[in-house]
Amino acid sequence: MMTIERFRVLWDTLLPIGRDPDGAGWVRYGFSPADLACRDWFTGQAAARGLTVETDRNGNVFAWWGDPDAGDAVVTGSHFDSVPHGGAYDGPLGIVSGLLALDLLRQRGVEPRRPVAVAAFAEEEGSRFGVACLGTRLLTGALDPDTARALTDSDGVTLAEAVTAAGHDPEALGADPPRLARIGTFLELHIEQGRALADLDAPVGVASAIWPHGRWRLDVTGEGNHAGTTRMADRRDPMLTAAYTVLAANKEARLRGGHATVGRIEVTPNATNAVPAAVSAWVDARAPDDATLQGLVEAIRVRAAERAGRDGTSATMTAESLTPVVEFDTGLRDRLTALLGGAPALPTGAGHDAGVLSGHVPTAMLFVRNPTGVSHAPAEGASDADCAAGVTALADVLQELACR
Ligand SMILES: [Zn+2]
């Protein structure tokens, strides 16, 4: 069978898991039954290939080809969990491609001189417990285990309870230096979450950097009042300040070559016939470099404050999270682009486990072309031919780095 056919056959076995019955994408929250079914699928696939499966103390699963204790391993992988009603490719493509790349290497008759593993990391999207890259943040010690255990989902279930229900020990969560030390190089293959490769007419690209990104909460307070009896001139309406800031954020991002999005808003009291008393809006901002991001957020803050002065409201912006720029290992990146026949190097605005791990081990990412650029939505996709090209590229890189 050709790689393209192998891809489709394997992909079709995973596709039904967590699929919304009404066709509204995939719902695979971390440690949910759908996520656990994906992990069972992975364990089964690894066993069928004679790989050694181990789950670390943070719920990250590794399938090893070679002796994990030999050290300096080349690890590839991604995540199974999804955003609510997301696409099928974000995450699982990296795991499926890892398995198929190993198949290809065996078909080529090469043997690993460094141990190779395919990994499935826990709760990357943060859709259930609100912290992105939960598995790798715990593994690397970037997230305190006590804080993690107390995280709750929208049903009030704590991470500790979810981990217990999944058959793991929540007390074991936390930094795992010996396991991290086994990893000599990390490679994550991921569907592109934009249209850069489509515009460049290239099926596969190499990541150069992850844009710095963060979330800020804008709190605007005014005066709650009657929508019918309060004269327009007498109002102190926080909705106006928030609405203006949403537009200003969009404009400032365009002017600076960054991204700013307000995708979530809370209104108090949220009544049709009341001037609101308070509005909170969450600004997601990203930019090519730290200074541009800082400038963008500062500009949004200034515009909100100016408008608040005119509206008779008060506005404050509080940082909820900030991830600095991630520059992937340039030596590794250049080696990969050369190996892949001059594949384009491109930055991404999305966070990844590779971004977390890159602070600890030489890390690279491969992107597979996404013709529409749509991601975190059911329409996300890649052609089978491009997915097969991704598998071949990953196998070439693994062979170069880990095999003889
Ligand atoms: Zn992802």
Residues whose N, C-alpha, C, O or C-beta is under 5 A from the ligand:
A	BS01	ZN	D90 G91
